[in-house]
């Protein structure tokens, strides 16, 4: 399927690819930040993420800055599309991972690298929180013994204290208007007071029960740190990768109200996989451990979901490519991810579902079977859609 069509007039139709147009390419630029105390395996895990070898056979990795990596998102659907279309090249999508500066107690007051740490977290869209869940006398814990729940609480406390500052500041402004009979203002004060009590109890804002509508009205403008979506990565020893251990059970109990995901990953195993040259060797290594895929692959997929992202495809003989969008994005916005002109001059999108395309085996077969839908500006793009855009230049 050709990626896009340019329509300069109502009567003339010219087919073109984005690479031939002036460079006005949009990017999602959503980031997940890795956080954790010293010696929990944060840097080891980031380095493993930074290796393309850990993710797929031939997909690339690049570094924007020393602490930012653009990580390829593994997607088996690309492999299937490549088999059908036989393009000249295949381009996967990616996600940015940021290695956040270290944290010490008192970060919320600016101690250590506190201001940098909190500033970096605020700039990210989601958090990957690494917790040490393994014993090793050769790796000294910063607090003397292994206790992942305590480690979690150290970072949580600093983030909660910073969030409290934000909530108290907004609450003070709102209370000055409390003489007003405006129901919205009064309800906002009520919500902020409840949220303040919630944070005072050592709970993260993501565990605060509130409707999405009220969250949008009263909370989102504060850009709270503890409201960001999070995945807890338990760095375990080799024997605990599949089923976990007593430490991972403690973490599960501690996060049960946060609506957060938990993953078991061995940073030591991932670092071994990262230096293997052969994809087959890496697969054999994982098989010997009883694993179907690496922890890094699972973490990348989890991060993609955490950021509320989805993928659509363009498929043609020159290129099969995966494009990143946020879930719920409309067709013109999705077109704009390829090129800003596609959104500005959007006319319609021709859409084939991934399952229909792979089942029927070609664009022509999908058209003949009535499986290609013509969608307008109100169409919400679905994960896995194969899309063909038409637009005016």
C-alpha positions as CSV (number, residue, x, y, z in Angstrom):
1,X,0.0,0.0,0.0
2,X,1.4,3.4,-1.0
3,X,1.7,5.7,2.0
4,X,0.0,8.8,0.8
5,X,-1.4,10.6,-2.2
6,X,-1.1,14.3,-3.0
7,X,-4.1,15.9,-4.8
8,X,-3.1,19.3,-6.2
9,X,-6.4,19.8,-8.0
10,X,-9.8,18.1,-7.9
11,X,-9.1,16.3,-11.2
12,X,-5.5,15.4,-11.1
13,X,-4.0,12.7,-8.8
14,X,-0.3,12.5,-8.2
15,X,1.3,9.8,-6.0
16,X,4.3,10.9,-3.9
17,X,6.2,9.8,-0.8
18,X,7.1,11.9,2.2
19,X,10.8,11.7,1.5
20,X,10.3,13.7,-1.6
21,X,8.7,16.6,0.2
22,X,10.3,19.5,2.2
23,X,11.2,18.3,5.7
24,X,8.4,19.3,8.0
25,X,8.2,16.0,9.8
26,X,6.4,15.9,13.1
27,X,7.6,13.7,16.0
28,X,5.8,12.4,19.1
29,X,8.8,13.1,21.4
30,X,7.1,11.4,24.4
31,X,9.6,10.2,27.0
32,X,9.7,7.7,29.9
33,X,12.3,8.4,32.6
34,X,14.2,5.7,34.5
35,X,14.5,6.4,38.2
36,X,16.0,4.5,41.2
37,X,18.4,4.8,44.1
38,X,22.1,4.0,43.6
39,X,23.1,0.4,43.0
40,X,19.6,-0.9,42.2
41,X,20.6,-1.7,38.6
42,X,19.2,1.5,36.9
43,X,22.2,2.3,34.9
44,X,22.8,-1.4,33.9
45,X,19.2,-1.6,32.7
46,X,19.5,1.7,30.7
47,X,22.7,0.4,29.1
48,X,20.9,-2.8,28.1
49,X,18.0,-0.8,26.7
50,X,20.6,1.2,24.8
51,X,21.6,-1.9,22.9
52,X,19.7,-2.7,19.7
53,X,20.9,-6.3,20.1
54,X,18.6,-6.7,23.1
55,X,15.5,-5.8,21.2
56,X,15.5,-7.3,17.7
57,X,17.7,-8.8,15.0
58,X,18.5,-5.8,12.9
59,X,16.8,-2.7,14.2
60,X,18.9,0.4,15.1
61,X,19.5,2.4,18.3
62,X,20.8,5.9,18.5
63,X,21.6,8.4,21.3
64,X,20.4,12.0,21.3
65,X,22.3,13.0,24.5
66,X,24.4,10.9,26.9
67,X,21.3,10.2,29.0
68,X,18.6,9.9,26.3
69,X,18.1,6.8,24.2
70,X,15.8,6.3,21.2
71,X,14.7,2.7,21.7
72,X,13.2,0.6,18.9
73,X,9.8,-0.8,19.7
74,X,9.7,-4.6,18.8
75,X,6.6,-5.3,16.7
76,X,6.1,-8.7,15.1
77,X,3.5,-7.2,12.8
78,X,6.3,-5.5,10.8
79,X,7.8,-9.0,10.1
80,X,4.4,-10.2,8.7
81,X,3.9,-7.1,6.6
82,X,7.5,-7.5,5.2
83,X,6.7,-11.0,4.1
84,X,3.6,-9.9,2.3
85,X,4.7,-6.6,0.8
86,X,8.4,-7.4,0.3
87,X,9.5,-3.7,0.6
88,X,13.0,-2.3,0.0
89,X,13.2,-1.5,3.7
90,X,11.4,-1.8,7.0
91,X,11.3,1.1,9.5
92,X,10.1,0.4,13.1
93,X,8.8,3.0,15.5
94,X,10.5,4.0,18.7
95,X,10.2,5.5,22.1
96,X,12.6,7.8,24.1
97,X,14.0,6.6,27.4
98,X,15.7,9.1,29.8
99,X,18.2,8.1,32.4
100,X,17.3,10.4,35.2
101,X,19.9,12.0,37.5
102,X,20.4,10.3,40.9
103,X,18.4,11.2,44.0
104,X,19.1,11.6,47.7
105,X,16.9,12.3,50.6
106,X,16.1,16.0,50.7
107,X,15.8,16.3,46.9
108,X,12.5,18.1,47.2
109,X,14.4,20.9,49.1
110,X,17.1,21.0,46.4
111,X,19.7,18.8,48.1
112,X,22.2,16.8,46.0
113,X,21.0,16.7,42.5
114,X,17.5,17.2,43.7
115,X,16.5,20.1,41.5
116,X,17.9,18.4,38.4
117,X,16.3,15.1,39.3
118,X,12.8,16.6,39.9
119,X,13.1,18.8,36.8
120,X,14.0,15.8,34.6
121,X,11.0,13.8,36.0
122,X,8.7,16.7,35.4
123,X,9.8,16.7,31.7
124,X,8.9,13.1,31.2
125,X,5.5,11.6,30.4
126,X,5.9,8.3,32.4
127,X,8.2,6.8,35.0
128,X,10.1,3.5,35.0
129,X,10.9,2.9,38.7
130,X,13.7,0.4,39.2
131,X,13.8,-1.4,42.5
132,X,16.5,-3.8,43.7
133,X,15.0,-7.2,44.6
134,X,18.1,-9.4,44.8
135,X,20.8,-10.2,47.3
136,X,24.4,-9.8,46.4
137,X,27.2,-9.2,49.0
138,X,29.4,-7.8,46.2
139,X,26.9,-5.0,45.4
140,X,26.5,-2.8,48.5
141,X,23.1,-1.2,49.0
142,X,23.2,2.5,49.7
143,X,21.2,1.9,52.9
144,X,23.0,-1.3,54.0
145,X,20.4,-3.9,53.2
146,X,17.9,-4.9,50.5
147,X,14.4,-3.4,51.1
148,X,12.6,-2.4,47.8
149,X,9.6,-1.0,49.6
150,X,11.8,1.4,51.6
151,X,13.6,2.4,48.5
152,X,10.4,3.1,46.7
153,X,9.2,5.2,49.7
154,X,12.4,7.3,49.6
155,X,11.7,8.4,46.1
156,X,8.0,8.6,46.5
157,X,8.4,10.9,49.6
158,X,10.5,13.4,47.7
159,X,8.0,13.5,44.8
160,X,5.1,13.7,47.1
161,X,6.6,16.7,49.0
162,X,7.1,18.5,45.7
163,X,3.5,17.7,44.8
164,X,2.3,19.0,48.1
165,X,3.9,22.3,47.4
166,X,2.0,22.5,44.1
167,X,-1.3,21.5,45.7
168,X,-0.9,23.9,48.6
169,X,-0.1,26.8,46.3
170,X,-3.2,26.2,44.1
171,X,-5.3,25.6,47.2
172,X,-4.2,28.9,48.7
173,X,-5.2,30.8,45.6
174,X,-8.5,29.0,45.4
175,X,-9.4,29.7,49.0
176,X,-9.0,33.4,48.5
177,X,-11.9,33.1,46.1
178,X,-13.9,30.9,48.4
179,X,-16.4,33.7,49.2
180,X,-17.6,33.2,45.7
181,X,-20.7,31.1,45.2
182,X,-19.2,29.6,42.1
183,X,-19.8,25.9,42.4
184,X,-16.7,25.1,40.3
185,X,-14.5,27.0,42.6
186,X,-16.0,25.4,45.7
187,X,-15.8,21.9,44.3
188,X,-12.2,22.6,43.3
189,X,-11.3,23.6,46.8
190,X,-13.0,20.4,48.1
191,X,-10.9,18.3,45.6
192,X,-7.6,20.0,46.4
193,X,-8.1,19.6,50.2
194,X,-8.8,15.9,49.7
195,X,-5.8,15.5,47.5
196,X,-3.6,17.3,50.1
197,X,-4.8,14.9,52.8
198,X,-4.1,12.0,50.4
199,X,-0.5,13.2,49.8
200,X,0.0,13.9,53.5
201,X,-0.7,10.2,54.1
202,X,2.3,9.2,51.9
203,X,0.2,8.2,49.0
204,X,0.9,9.0,45.4
205,X,-1.5,11.1,43.4
206,X,-2.1,8.3,40.8
207,X,-3.9,6.4,43.6
208,X,-6.2,9.3,44.3
209,X,-9.8,8.3,43.3
210,X,-11.4,11.0,41.1
211,X,-13.3,11.0,37.8
212,X,-11.4,11.8,34.6
213,X,-13.5,14.9,34.2
214,X,-12.7,16.4,37.6
215,X,-9.1,15.3,37.2
216,X,-9.0,17.5,34.0
217,X,-10.7,20.4,35.7
218,X,-8.9,20.6,39.0
219,X,-5.7,18.6,38.9
220,X,-4.0,18.3,35.5
221,X,-2.8,21.9,35.4
222,X,-0.5,21.3,38.3
223,X,1.6,18.6,36.4
224,X,2.0,16.6,39.5
225,X,5.0,14.2,39.6
226,X,3.3,11.3,41.4
227,X,0.3,11.3,39.0
228,X,2.5,10.2,36.1
229,X,1.9,6.6,35.0
230,X,4.5,4.3,36.3
231,X,5.8,0.8,35.8
232,X,7.8,-0.8,38.7
233,X,10.7,-2.8,37.4
234,X,11.9,-5.4,40.0
235,X,15.5,-6.1,39.3
236,X,15.8,-9.7,40.4
237,X,18.4,-12.5,40.2
238,X,18.3,-15.1,37.5
239,X,16.1,-17.7,39.3
240,X,13.5,-15.1,40.1
241,X,12.9,-13.7,36.6
242,X,9.8,-15.8,35.9
243,X,8.0,-16.1,39.3
244,X,9.6,-13.4,41.4
245,X,10.7,-13.7,45.1
246,X,9.8,-12.5,48.5
247,X,10.9,-8.9,47.6
248,X,8.7,-8.7,44.6
249,X,5.8,-9.9,46.7
250,X,6.5,-7.0,49.0
251,X,6.5,-4.6,46.1
252,X,3.2,-6.0,44.8
253,X,1.5,-5.3,48.1
254,X,3.0,-1.8,48.3
255,X,1.6,-0.8,44.9
256,X,-1.7,-2.5,44.8
257,X,-3.7,0.8,45.0
258,X,-1.7,2.6,42.3
259,X,-3.0,0.9,39.2
260,X,0.6,0.3,38.2
261,X,2.3,-2.5,36.3
262,X,5.1,-4.5,37.7
263,X,7.8,-6.4,35.7
264,X,10.5,-8.8,36.8
265,X,13.7,-8.2,35.0
266,X,17.3,-9.3,35.7
267,X,19.6,-6.4,34.7
268,X,22.5,-8.9,34.9
269,X,20.9,-11.2,32.3
270,X,20.0,-8.2,30.1
271,X,23.6,-7.0,30.1
272,X,24.8,-10.4,29.0
273,X,22.3,-10.5,26.2
274,X,23.3,-7.0,25.1
275,X,26.9,-8.0,24.2
276,X,25.9,-11.1,22.2
277,X,26.5,-10.5,18.5
278,X,24.2,-13.1,17.1
279,X,20.4,-12.9,17.3
280,X,20.2,-16.8,17.3
281,X,22.7,-16.9,20.2
282,X,20.5,-14.5,22.2
283,X,17.4,-16.6,21.4
284,X,19.2,-19.7,22.5
285,X,20.4,-18.0,25.7
286,X,16.8,-17.0,26.6
287,X,15.4,-20.5,25.8
288,X,17.9,-22.0,28.1
289,X,16.6,-19.7,30.9
290,X,13.0,-20.7,30.1
291,X,12.2,-17.3,28.6
292,X,10.5,-16.5,25.3
293,X,11.8,-12.9,25.1
294,X,14.2,-10.6,27.0
295,X,13.1,-8.4,29.9
296,X,14.1,-5.4,27.8
297,X,11.6,-6.3,25.1
298,X,8.9,-6.6,27.7
299,X,9.9,-3.3,29.3
300,X,9.9,-1.5,25.9
301,X,6.4,-2.8,25.1
302,X,5.2,-1.9,28.6
303,X,6.6,1.6,28.3
304,X,4.9,2.1,24.9
305,X,1.6,1.2,26.6
306,X,2.4,3.3,29.6
307,X,2.8,6.4,27.4
308,X,-0.7,5.6,25.9
309,X,0.8,5.1,22.5
310,X,-0.5,3.1,19.5
311,X,1.0,2.2,16.1
312,X,-0.4,2.5,12.5
313,X,1.4,1.4,9.4
314,X,2.1,2.5,5.9
315,X,3.0,-0.3,3.5
316,X,4.4,0.0,0.0
317,X,7.1,-1.6,-2.1
318,X,9.6,1.2,-1.2
319,X,9.0,1.0,2.5
320,X,6.9,-0.6,5.3
321,X,6.9,1.7,8.3
322,X,5.4,1.9,11.8
323,X,4.2,5.3,13.0
324,X,3.6,6.3,16.6
325,X,0.4,8.0,17.7
326,X,-1.3,8.6,20.9
327,X,-4.4,6.5,21.5
328,X,-7.6,8.3,20.4
329,X,-5.8,10.4,17.7
330,X,-8.0,11.4,14.7
331,X,-7.0,10.6,11.1
332,X,-5.7,14.1,10.2
333,X,-3.5,14.2,13.3
334,X,-2.1,10.8,12.5
335,X,-1.4,12.0,9.0
336,X,0.4,14.9,10.5
337,X,2.8,12.6,12.3
338,X,4.2,11.8,8.8
339,X,4.3,15.4,7.6
340,X,2.6,18.6,8.7
341,X,1.2,19.2,5.2
342,X,-0.7,16.0,5.4
343,X,-2.7,17.2,8.4
344,X,-3.3,20.7,6.9
345,X,-4.6,19.4,3.6
346,X,-6.2,16.2,4.8
347,X,-9.1,15.0,2.6
348,X,-9.6,11.4,3.6
349,X,-7.8,8.2,4.7
350,X,-8.2,4.7,3.2
351,X,-7.9,2.2,6.0
352,X,-7.3,-1.5,6.1
353,X,-7.2,-3.4,9.3
354,X,-4.0,-5.4,10.0
355,X,-5.8,-8.7,10.4
356,X,-7.7,-8.2,7.1
357,X,-4.5,-7.3,5.2
358,X,-2.5,-10.3,6.5
359,X,-5.4,-12.7,6.0
360,X,-6.2,-11.6,2.4
361,X,-2.6,-11.0,1.5
362,X,-2.8,-7.7,-0.6
363,X,-4.3,-4.3,-0.9
364,X,-6.1,-5.4,-4.1
365,X,-7.7,-8.4,-2.3
366,X,-8.8,-6.2,0.5
367,X,-10.5,-3.8,-1.9
368,X,-12.2,-6.6,-3.7
369,X,-13.5,-8.0,-0.4
370,X,-14.8,-4.6,0.7
371,X,-12.2,-4.5,3.6
372,X,-10.8,-1.1,2.7
373,X,-12.8,1.7,4.4
374,X,-12.8,5.4,3.4
375,X,-12.6,7.5,6.6
376,X,-12.9,11.2,7.1
377,X,-11.6,13.7,9.6
378,X,-13.6,12.3,12.6
379,X,-12.1,8.8,12.3
380,X,-10.2,7.6,15.4
381,X,-7.2,5.7,14.2
382,X,-6.9,2.1,15.6
383,X,-3.8,0.3,16.6
384,X,-2.6,-1.8,13.7
385,X,-4.4,0.2,11.0
386,X,-2.7,0.2,7.6
387,X,-3.4,3.7,6.2
388,X,-3.3,5.5,2.9
389,X,-3.8,9.3,3.1
390,X,-5.2,11.7,0.5
391,X,-4.7,15.4,0.9
392,X,-4.4,18.8,-0.9
393,X,-1.1,20.5,-1.1
